[in-house]
Amino acid sequence: MGKSRITNWPRVLARNAKDAFEYLDKLGVPFVKKNGLPDQFVTDGSEYARACYTGPYTAVHIEEALIKRFEEMDINVLDFCMVARLVKHDGRVVGAVALDTREKDLEKAAIAISAGAVILATGGGGMIYEHNVFPAGMTGDGYALAYEAGAELVNMEFIQIGIASVKTKFNCSGSMMRAVPRIINDAGEEFLKKYFPEGTSCEEIYNTLFKKGASWPVSYEHKTHIIDIALYKEMKAGHRVFLDYGRNPEGFRFDMLSEENRTRYRREQTRDIGEQKRNESPLYRLMEINEPSVKWFSDRGIDLTKGELIEVAACAQHFQGGVKIDEHARTTVPGLWAVGESAGGQHGANRPGGNALLDCQVFGRIAGEDAAQEVLKKGSSINDATDCIDADAGKLIQLLNSANSGEISAEKMRKNLQKIVEGGAGVVRTGEGLQKALQELKDLKIKKHFIDEHGSAYFIENQNMMMVAEMVLSAALMRDESRGPHLRFDRYDDNTPIARKDPEWEKYIVIYKKGEDMVLEKRQPIISS
């Protein structure tokens, strides 16, 4: 077991947060302000108000401002292209091979790109899960590219999973839970009480549900994980699960909530509809503390005012791990940087709400500046590796030409992979379940899958997903404790995860390629100042 120096990530993020905010503010992101100062609120996993916001579209507003600024600059963009390979020469990443997804002729589709520096900003790998809130295309390509290039990855077992709308991919946290809705299955059963210890009072169940609003997604450190466990097991039993705002949970009264929870509720009230209605239904409570959410769902075809239900699932929503980086966003391979959800090490097992956006802004800038400085410094000393890049392009074309037939279509392979991962590395993880999933993955990999109507890029994504799935399942099997979103159980039937093992597991798992083998190494971190 080796040791590895890692950055004090919270310090890096905190030191650069102000500059990141001011940059976005100058670009015109409409942050909510009071008395000229940005308003802040308490996010999931935080004790103090720390998150700036614009409303329900904060991330969209940030993206729009950045794209507008990007379009004002003279930057060439290769649209509709997927990077399929990173190319190394003399131990350094010197370029990439991309695939133009619009071009049917593979000879023309393969694009050789020479680069003095490569920055991975490819997002997470949520598509390896059957239920997820990721945009299409988030198949872990950056993880696979870096792994094949020889880079180290960390914390791949820590994947945030939370309750989200199946139809809209809306994360049902915060006020959605603090309104205390009924959680029912497709038989109309309120099933939560089955998963709490026998004899648990309704008051405790409903106060736990209220607190779930501030502890989304699942986390071992928050006892509200019992709700995630219940929902996940209902799904695995073949049920669909819904949030019902039209009726109160059985026996619920507002005064069942603790004084602490009622105080928090009142702090969030934007209107007062009276005690009678507050006690009448979750819908009225939601209208008191977050009325815009009612309209948001209505605009997307779910009318809560008519008693329509929100179908929900335990959905993957953020990879805490990724390609291991240092304080300059450099990976362990020269010439390669990683930022945002592509990178790993910034968050640890748990991540406070809002830190994903902050991470992208802080390390995006750090990586860009550091990569540019290195290229300017090295200049012509960076080897011209055109021949290597062309050779790799040829290998890619050869691979795709050989994938016109096989045993299983790309679409079917992807669906099978997603079921394997969600069953083995979902909310409830057991040693037996993870071993079974790894064997099923191995059996699936043996089958020759072929390019179908989804095209060549989809086929390559599948290969990347297989790699990422193996990383996630293997790391989850190795960590035989519970920590953050990684809940380990002795048996599937247990509703209480096994405990954290400190100091034994105050370590992180590093994954890298050695020959053709995937190596997992348990390391003791040394925090740098």
C-alpha positions as a printed NumPy array, in Angstrom:
array([[  0.   ,   0.   ,   0.   ],
       [  1.512,   3.305,  -1.067],
       [  1.045,   6.869,   0.072],
       [ -0.058,   9.699,  -2.116],
       [  0.074,  13.446,  -1.633],
       [ -3.26 ,  15.097,  -2.307],
       [ -4.363,  18.677,  -2.283],
       [ -6.405,  20.271,   0.485],
       [ -9.328,  20.621,  -1.897],
       [-11.69 ,  22.604,   0.359],
       [ -9.001,  25.253,   0.746],
       [ -8.419,  25.503,  -3.019],
       [-12.148,  25.775,  -3.685],
       [-12.702,  28.312,  -0.905],
       [ -9.768,  30.497,  -1.898],
       [-10.952,  30.708,  -5.494],
       [-14.715,  30.85 ,  -4.92 ],
       [-14.884,  34.646,  -4.719],
       [-13.107,  35.125,  -8.048],
       [-15.324,  32.491,  -9.666],
       [-18.479,  34.226,  -8.46 ],
       [-17.298,  37.675,  -9.52 ],
       [-16.416,  36.409, -12.992],
       [-19.891,  34.915, -13.481],
       [-21.495,  38.013, -12.008],
       [-19.665,  40.211, -14.542],
       [-20.845,  37.93 , -17.332],
       [-24.406,  38.739, -16.318],
       [-25.541,  35.656, -14.42 ],
       [-28.646,  37.007, -12.588],
       [-27.727,  35.99 ,  -9.034],
       [-30.323,  36.898,  -6.423],
       [-29.046,  39.785,  -4.297],
       [-30.294,  41.563,  -1.215],
       [-29.02 ,  45.041,  -0.379],
       [-26.471,  44.669,  -3.15 ],
       [-24.976,  41.458,  -1.73 ],
       [-25.494,  37.937,  -3.102],
       [-28.141,  36.015,  -1.177],
       [-27.069,  32.587,   0.065],
       [-28.881,  29.53 ,   1.37 ],
       [-28.155,  26.269,   3.198],
       [-27.597,  23.441,   0.719],
       [-27.563,  19.682,   1.132],
       [-24.807,  18.644,   3.502],
       [-24.116,  22.176,   4.792],
       [-24.697,  23.791,   8.17 ],
       [-24.419,  27.415,   7.058],
       [-25.832,  29.45 ,   4.197],
       [-23.151,  29.289,   1.512],
       [-24.745,  28.769,  -1.91 ],
       [-25.469,  31.606,  -4.34 ],
       [-28.37 ,  31.121,  -6.738],
       [-30.582,  32.591,  -9.434],
       [-33.56 ,  30.317,  -8.741],
       [-34.436,  26.89 , -10.165],
       [-32.342,  27.591, -13.279],
       [-29.003,  28.505, -11.661],
       [-26.949,  26.012, -13.671],
       [-28.75 ,  26.954, -16.892],
       [-28.084,  30.658, -16.345],
       [-24.395,  29.963, -15.7  ],
       [-24.151,  27.841, -18.843],
       [-25.902,  30.474, -20.964],
       [-23.534,  33.208, -19.766],
       [-20.447,  31.098, -20.409],
       [-21.614,  30.059, -23.88 ],
       [-22.34 ,  33.681, -24.767],
       [-18.824,  34.666, -23.7  ],
       [-17.337,  31.681, -25.536],
       [-19.071,  32.641, -28.767],
       [-17.549,  36.114, -28.541],
       [-14.059,  34.612, -28.707],
       [-12.182,  33.35 , -31.74 ],
       [-12.138,  29.644, -30.861],
       [-12.48 ,  26.837, -33.384],
       [-14.997,  24.174, -32.393],
       [-15.358,  20.696, -33.862],
       [-19.088,  20.163, -33.536],
       [-20.657,  16.69 , -33.509],
       [-17.313,  15.056, -32.784],
       [-16.495,  12.491, -30.12 ],
       [-12.93 ,  12.016, -28.881],
       [-12.381,   8.277, -29.081],
       [ -8.681,   7.961, -28.227],
       [ -5.952,   9.97 , -26.503],
       [ -2.544,   9.616, -28.148],
       [  0.744,   9.454, -26.221],
       [  4.296,   9.92 , -27.4  ],
       [  7.365,   9.643, -25.158],
       [  5.058,   9.285, -22.121],
       [  3.098,  12.462, -22.834],
       [ -0.382,  13.035, -24.242],
       [  0.174,  14.786, -27.57 ],
       [ -3.208,  14.656, -29.203],
       [ -6.384,  12.711, -29.813],
       [ -8.405,  10.866, -32.391],
       [-11.991,  12.073, -32.765],
       [-14.949,  10.689, -34.646],
       [-17.3  ,  12.904, -36.652],
       [-20.672,  11.415, -35.758],
       [-22.331,  12.796, -38.922],
       [-19.953,  11.067, -41.325],
       [-20.823,   7.536, -42.469],
       [-17.503,   6.924, -44.232],
       [-15.161,   5.901, -41.422],
       [-12.067,   6.973, -43.363],
       [-13.471,  10.505, -43.409],
       [-15.045,  10.321, -39.95 ],
       [-11.77 ,   9.77 , -38.06 ],
       [-10.085,  13.094, -37.259],
       [ -6.476,  13.281, -36.06 ],
       [ -5.861,  16.157, -33.634],
       [ -2.405,  17.274, -32.522],
       [ -2.351,  19.174, -29.218],
       [  0.253,  20.54 , -26.846],
       [ -2.186,  20.059, -23.971],
       [ -5.451,  18.181, -23.48 ],
       [ -8.063,  19.092, -20.86 ],
       [-10.776,  16.568, -20.068],
       [-14.12 ,  18.231, -19.316],
       [-16.37 ,  15.339, -20.268],
       [-18.603,  15.116, -17.18 ],
       [-19.53 ,  11.987, -15.275],
       [-20.575,   8.473, -16.2  ],
       [-24.165,   8.401, -15.006],
       [-25.406,   6.506, -18.06 ],
       [-23.974,   3.286, -16.625],
       [-27.054,   3.366, -14.354],
       [-30.521,   2.455, -15.579],
       [-31.984,   5.365, -13.576],
       [-30.022,   8.613, -13.697],
       [-30.468,  12.37 , -14.105],
       [-27.531,  12.831, -16.472],
       [-27.835,  14.295, -19.98 ],
       [-27.462,  11.834, -22.846],
       [-23.83 ,  11.174, -23.653],
       [-22.578,  11.119, -20.068],
       [-21.018,   7.688, -20.464],
       [-17.755,   8.198, -18.589],
       [-15.699,   8.811, -21.73 ],
       [-13.147,  10.975, -19.92 ],
       [-12.554,   8.29 , -17.287],
       [-11.967,   5.656, -19.954],
       [ -9.743,   7.901, -22.085],
       [ -7.558,   8.799, -19.118],
       [ -7.402,   5.199, -17.88 ],
       [ -6.264,   3.927, -21.29 ],
       [ -3.651,   6.708, -21.376],
       [ -2.212,   5.467, -18.069],
       [ -3.688,   8.039, -15.666],
       [ -4.788,   7.203, -12.133],
       [ -8.43 ,   7.462, -11.025],
       [ -9.756,   7.799,  -7.469],
       [-12.972,   7.476,  -5.435],
       [-14.927,   5.692,  -8.16 ],
       [-17.122,   3.924,  -5.597],
       [-18.567,   7.221,  -4.358],
       [-21.528,   8.008,  -6.615],
       [-24.316,  10.213,  -5.344],
       [-27.748,   8.661,  -5.8  ],
       [-30.932,  10.513,  -4.917],
       [-34.702,  10.593,  -5.301],
       [-35.59 ,  12.221,  -8.609],
       [-38.501,  12.517, -11.016],
       [-38.38 ,   9.838, -13.703],
       [-40.154,  12.022, -16.278],
       [-38.412,  15.354, -15.715],
       [-35.13 ,  14.281, -14.021],
       [-35.842,  16.877, -11.324],
       [-34.014,  16.184,  -8.055],
       [-36.729,  15.982,  -5.411],
       [-34.822,  17.469,  -2.506],
       [-35.345,  20.51 ,  -0.28 ],
       [-38.924,  21.703,  -0.122],
       [-40.142,  18.696,  -2.115],
       [-39.457,  16.605,   0.983],
       [-40.106,  19.294,   3.593],
       [-43.707,  19.444,   2.354],
       [-43.945,  15.838,   3.707],
       [-45.644,  14.072,   0.762],
       [-47.024,  10.561,   0.749],
       [-44.476,   8.115,  -0.692],
       [-46.379,   5.236,  -2.239],
       [-45.821,   2.313,  -4.591],
       [-47.952,   1.364,  -7.598],
       [-50.284,  -0.559,  -5.293],
       [-51.033,   2.646,  -3.394],
       [-49.156,   1.408,  -0.313],
       [-47.34 ,   3.837,   1.971],
       [-44.333,   1.584,   2.435],
       [-41.849,   3.628,   4.494],
       [-42.887,   2.126,   7.839],
       [-41.897,  -1.358,   6.605],
       [-38.258,  -0.287,   6.446],
       [-37.955,   1.609,   9.719],
       [-37.245,  -0.435,  12.877],
       [-40.356,  -2.082,  14.262],
       [-42.228,   0.212,  16.616],
       [-40.955,   3.451,  15.058],
       [-43.571,   6.155,  15.577],
       [-45.236,   8.082,  12.77 ],
       [-43.717,  11.249,  14.234],
       [-40.189,   9.891,  13.781],
       [-40.885,   8.699,  10.247],
       [-42.327,  12.049,   9.141],
       [-39.591,  14.082,  10.835],
       [-37.044,  11.909,   9.042],
       [-38.853,  12.552,   5.764],
       [-38.763,  16.297,   6.456],
       [-35.009,  16.125,   7.142],
       [-34.495,  14.236,   3.903],
       [-34.885,  17.592,   2.176],
       [-31.525,  18.697,   3.592],
       [-29.707,  15.369,   3.186],
       [-30.216,  14.614,  -0.47 ],
       [-28.639,  12.49 ,  -1.955],
       [-28.11 ,   9.289,   0.028],
       [-25.342,   9.402,   2.623],
       [-24.303,   7.024,   5.37 ],
       [-23.65 ,   9.995,   7.66 ],
       [-27.318,  11.052,   7.494],
       [-29.84 ,   8.622,   8.966],
       [-32.348,   9.714,   6.321],
       [-30.689,   7.099,   4.108],
       [-33.411,   4.726,   5.317],
       [-35.784,   6.507,   2.901],
       [-33.422,   5.896,  -0.04 ],
       [-33.069,   2.263,   1.004],
       [-36.842,   1.837,   1.172],
       [-37.412,   3.408,  -2.236],
       [-34.6  ,   1.406,  -3.876],
       [-35.84 ,  -1.905,  -2.474],
       [-39.395,  -1.204,  -3.62 ],
       [-38.037,  -0.605,  -7.114],
       [-35.948,  -3.786,  -7.031],
       [-39.083,  -5.663,  -5.971],
       [-40.669,  -4.55 ,  -9.25 ],
       [-42.739,  -1.625,  -8.   ],
       [-43.001,   1.892,  -9.368],
       [-42.76 ,   4.602,  -6.71 ],
       [-44.532,   7.965,  -6.508],
       [-44.67 ,  11.188,  -4.518],
       [-48.287,  12.107,  -3.791],
       [-48.985,  15.732,  -2.843],
       [-52.756,  15.374,  -3.02 ],
       [-53.199,  13.639,   0.339],
       [-51.422,  13.6  ,   3.682],
       [-49.393,  10.587,   4.773],
       [-51.416,   8.407,   7.096],
       [-52.082,  10.186,  10.402],
       [-49.887,  13.198,   9.612],
       [-50.434,  16.498,  11.416],
       [-48.17 ,  19.512,  11.066],
       [-47.589,  19.639,  14.833],
       [-45.953,  16.199,  14.601],
       [-42.875,  17.952,  13.266],
       [-40.253,  18.864,  15.837],
       [-39.89 ,  22.488,  16.876],
       [-36.594,  22.618,  14.972],
       [-38.257,  21.39 ,  11.768],
       [-41.27 ,  23.673,  12.158],
       [-38.919,  26.624,  12.66 ],
       [-37.065,  25.754,   9.475],
       [-40.364,  25.411,   7.624],
       [-41.451,  28.861,   8.749],
       [-38.142,  30.369,   7.633],
       [-38.863,  29.103,   4.132],
       [-42.46 ,  30.305,   3.951],
       [-43.11 ,  32.811,   1.196],
       [-46.841,  32.974,   1.94 ],
       [-49.22 ,  31.985,   4.734],
       [-52.258,  29.974,   3.654],
       [-53.412,  29.252,   7.191],
       [-53.196,  26.404,   9.656],
       [-56.196,  24.507,   8.272],
       [-54.802,  24.184,   4.742],
       [-51.29 ,  23.584,   6.068],
       [-52.654,  20.507,   7.81 ],
       [-54.811,  19.493,   4.858],
       [-52.298,  18.346,   2.229],
       [-48.641,  18.35 ,   1.109],
       [-49.685,  20.447,  -1.898],
       [-50.684,  23.394,   0.305],
       [-47.454,  23.073,   2.275],
       [-45.454,  23.029,  -0.949],
       [-47.305,  26.149,  -2.104],
       [-46.313,  27.856,   1.145],
       [-42.592,  27.105,   0.874],
       [-41.934,  26.642,  -2.861],
       [-44.888,  27.588,  -5.043],
       [-42.742,  27.943,  -8.227],
       [-42.07 ,  24.192,  -8.116],
       [-45.791,  23.516,  -8.607],
       [-45.763,  25.558, -11.819],
       [-42.452,  23.978, -12.864],
       [-44.002,  20.508, -12.805],
       [-47.207,  21.745, -14.43 ],
       [-45.214,  23.185, -17.335],
       [-43.738,  19.703, -17.808],
       [-46.991,  17.814, -17.781],
       [-47.437,  16.943, -14.107],
       [-50.284,  18.932, -12.537],
       [-50.003,  18.576,  -8.77 ],
       [-53.114,  20.727,  -8.252],
       [-55.143,  17.974,  -9.945],
       [-53.673,  15.258,  -7.748],
       [-51.262,  13.933, -10.372],
       [-48.358,  11.934,  -8.958],
       [-44.625,  12.376,  -9.494],
       [-43.034,   9.058, -10.364],
       [-39.601,   8.913,  -8.737],
       [-36.625,   6.586,  -8.67 ],
       [-33.255,   6.293,  -6.943],
       [-31.229,   8.061,  -9.639],
       [-27.473,   8.439, -10.065],
       [-26.695,  12.153, -10.132],
       [-22.994,  12.846,  -9.499],
       [-19.672,  10.999,  -9.558],
       [-17.571,  12.059,  -6.586],
       [-14.52 ,  10.397,  -8.077],
       [-12.724,  10.603, -11.382],
       [ -9.296,  11.206, -12.873],
       [ -6.885,  12.037, -10.049],
       [ -5.652,  15.644, -10.226],
       [ -3.387,  17.945,  -8.242],
       [ -3.896,  21.606,  -7.306],
       [ -3.133,  22.601, -10.913],
       [ -5.729,  20.135, -12.27 ],
       [ -2.9  ,  18.054, -13.71 ],
       [ -3.421,  14.311, -13.96 ],
       [ -0.663,  11.77 , -13.357],
       [  0.074,  11.721, -17.114],
       [  2.034,  14.678, -18.582],
       [  0.061,  16.736, -21.076],
       [ -3.312,  15.803, -19.592],
       [ -5.552,  17.873, -17.285],
       [ -9.044,  17.103, -15.954],
       [-11.759,  19.351, -14.53 ],
       [-15.279,  19.183, -13.156],
       [-16.893,  15.793, -12.815],
       [-14.181,  14.278, -15.016],
       [-11.719,  14.863, -12.197],
       [-11.464,  13.127,  -8.848],
       [-10.309,  13.998,  -5.363],
       [-12.003,  17.376,  -4.894],
       [-14.99 ,  16.151,  -2.908],
       [-14.17 ,  12.98 ,  -0.994],
       [-17.067,  10.703,  -0.078],
       [-19.614,  13.487,   0.423],
       [-20.104,  16.718,  -1.508],
       [-22.033,  19.737,  -0.203],
       [-24.725,  20.987,  -2.576],
       [-23.401,  23.618,  -4.971],
       [-19.814,  22.387,  -4.939],
       [-20.143,  20.735,  -8.342],
       [-20.814,  24.097, -10.008],
       [-18.054,  25.725,  -7.954],
       [-15.66 ,  22.914,  -8.845],
       [-16.234,  23.449, -12.571],
       [-15.605,  27.196, -12.338],
       [-12.551,  26.997, -10.079],
       [-10.698,  24.108, -11.678],
       [-11.841,  25.01 , -15.176],
       [ -9.938,  28.266, -14.862],
       [ -6.968,  26.678, -13.081],
       [ -6.624,  23.974, -15.742],
       [ -6.952,  26.383, -18.644],
       [ -4.333,  28.776, -17.328],
       [ -1.902,  26.04 , -16.28 ],
       [ -2.174,  24.149, -19.575],
       [ -1.707,  27.343, -21.596],
       [  1.335,  28.348, -19.562],
       [  2.942,  24.947, -20.025],
       [  2.419,  24.976, -23.777],
       [  3.849,  28.508, -24.044],
       [  6.806,  27.505, -21.879],
       [  7.633,  24.308, -23.759],
       [  6.791,  25.653, -27.188],
       [  8.514,  23.691, -29.954],
       [ 10.027,  21.263, -27.444],
       [  6.683,  19.421, -27.387],
       [  7.193,  16.585, -29.836],
       [  5.356,  16.561, -33.125],
       [  3.687,  13.171, -33.028],
       [  1.625,  13.327, -36.209],
       [  2.649,   9.809, -37.209],
       [  1.516,   8.403, -33.834],
       [ -1.842,  10.155, -34.057],
       [ -2.413,   8.952, -37.627],
       [ -1.536,   5.405, -36.569],
       [ -4.071,   5.519, -33.743],
       [ -6.693,   6.85 , -36.154],
       [ -6.035,   3.831, -38.352],
       [ -6.494,   1.467, -35.418],
       [ -9.828,   3.09 , -34.572],
       [-11.076,   2.685, -38.139],
       [ -9.994,  -0.943, -38.101],
       [-11.872,  -1.572, -34.839],
       [-15.077,  -0.012, -36.116],
       [-14.907,  -1.851, -39.438],
       [-14.704,  -5.147, -37.531],
       [-17.808,  -4.344, -35.463],
       [-20.436,  -4.723, -38.175],
       [-21.621,  -8.062, -36.831],
       [-21.569,  -9.969, -33.575],
       [-23.587, -11.69 , -30.863],
       [-25.375,  -8.74 , -29.268],
       [-26.459,  -5.325, -30.489],
       [-25.005,  -2.17 , -28.953],
       [-28.399,  -1.124, -27.597],
       [-29.057,  -4.47 , -25.925],
       [-25.565,  -4.557, -24.456],
       [-26.056,  -1.104, -22.93 ],
       [-29.362,  -2.026, -21.345],
       [-27.867,  -5.194, -19.879],
       [-24.902,  -3.258, -18.504],
       [-27.161,  -0.669, -16.867],
       [-29.187,  -3.359, -15.109],
       [-25.993,  -5.018, -13.864],
       [-24.587,  -1.79 , -12.408],
       [-27.826,  -0.612, -10.833],
       [-28.386,  -4.018,  -9.251],
       [-24.855,  -4.341,  -7.899],
       [-23.806,  -0.76 ,  -7.144],
       [-27.08 ,   1.018,  -6.449],
       [-28.175,   2.259,  -3.035],
       [-27.853,  -1.187,  -1.415],
       [-24.466,  -2.845,  -1.942],
       [-23.397,  -6.241,  -0.633],
       [-20.246,  -8.27 ,  -1.174],
       [-22.259, -11.046,  -2.76 ],
       [-24.168,  -8.654,  -5.018],
       [-21.025,  -6.883,  -6.191],
       [-19.22 , -10.151,  -6.938],
       [-22.24 , -11.345,  -8.906],
       [-22.374,  -8.055, -10.838],
       [-18.672,  -8.265, -11.707],
       [-19.115, -11.8  , -13.005],
       [-22.133, -10.749, -15.065],
       [-20.125,  -7.852, -16.459],
       [-17.281, -10.205, -17.336],
       [-19.708, -12.538, -19.131],
       [-21.173,  -9.569, -21.012],
       [-17.745,  -8.33 , -22.1  ],
       [-16.946, -11.694, -23.636],
       [-19.871, -11.335, -26.026],
       [-18.947,  -9.573, -29.257],
       [-21.238,  -6.597, -29.577],
       [-21.847,  -4.86 , -32.861],
       [-22.685,  -1.407, -34.169],
       [-26.437,  -0.998, -34.631],
       [-28.67 ,   1.871, -35.764],
       [-27.267,   4.097, -32.992],
       [-23.956,   4.383, -34.83 ],
       [-20.226,   4.175, -34.161],
       [-20.044,   6.737, -31.347],
       [-22.685,   4.827, -29.369],
       [-20.598,   1.672, -29.82 ],
       [-17.474,   3.409, -28.503],
       [-19.458,   4.809, -25.58 ],
       [-20.432,   1.252, -24.703],
       [-16.798,   0.237, -24.544],
       [-16.117,   3.158, -22.223],
       [-19.121,   2.296, -20.067],
       [-17.868,  -1.273, -19.642],
       [-14.562,   0.078, -18.377],
       [-16.195,   2.555, -15.992],
       [-18.644,  -0.062, -14.711],
       [-15.753,  -2.358, -13.828],
       [-14.041,   0.477, -11.933],
       [-17.172,   1.299,  -9.943],
       [-18.06 ,  -2.299,  -9.09 ],
       [-14.467,  -3.256,  -8.208],
       [-13.897,  -0.236,  -5.966],
       [-17.264,  -0.753,  -4.246],
       [-16.377,  -4.387,  -3.579],
       [-12.967,  -3.458,  -2.164],
       [-14.37 ,  -0.885,   0.3  ],
       [-16.011,  -3.189,   2.843],
       [-17.498,  -0.419,   4.968],
       [-20.076,   2.35 ,   4.581],
       [-19.062,   5.944,   3.841],
       [-20.827,   8.77 ,   2.058],
       [-23.119,   7.433,  -0.693],
       [-21.428,   4.026,  -0.511],
       [-23.714,   1.902,   1.675],
       [-22.435,  -1.643,   2.311],
       [-24.623,  -4.312,   3.874],
       [-23.867,  -7.775,   5.185],
       [-27.049,  -9.071,   3.545],
       [-29.496,  -7.561,   1.091],
       [-32.356,  -8.092,   3.541],
       [-30.697,  -5.839,   6.123],
       [-31.976,  -2.264,   6.305],
       [-29.048,  -1.006,   8.394],
       [-25.715,  -0.589,   6.574],
       [-22.492,  -1.749,   8.18 ],
       [-20.553,   0.979,   9.972],
       [-17.639,   3.11 ,   8.85 ],
       [-14.275,   1.582,   9.659],
       [-11.989,   4.301,  10.958],
       [ -9.03 ,   4.557,  10.804],
       [ -8.757,   1.43 ,   8.653],
       [-10.668,   2.988,   5.768],
       [ -9.582,   6.605,   6.1  ],
       [ -7.961,   5.883,   2.772],
       [ -8.867,   6.107,  -0.856],
       [ -8.772,   3.632,  -3.712],
       [ -6.601,   4.407,  -6.723],
       [ -7.291,   2.652, -10.028],
       [ -4.841,   2.396, -12.914],
       [ -3.974,   0.19 , -15.855],
       [ -0.978,  -2.147, -15.709],
       [ -0.491,  -4.085, -18.899],
       [ -3.976,  -5.358, -19.66 ],
       [ -4.992,  -5.53 , -15.994],
       [ -7.04 ,  -3.093, -13.94 ],
       [ -5.191,  -2.504, -10.659],
       [ -6.87 ,  -1.221,  -7.492],
       [ -4.617,   0.145,  -4.774],
       [ -5.576,   1.298,  -1.285],
       [ -3.582,   4.415,  -0.351],
       [ -3.087,   6.593,   2.686],
       [ -3.479,  10.258,   1.706],
       [ -1.013,  12.9  ,   2.87 ],
       [ -2.768,  16.257,   2.855],
       [ -0.694,  19.045,   1.321],
       [ -0.928,  22.552,   2.72 ]])
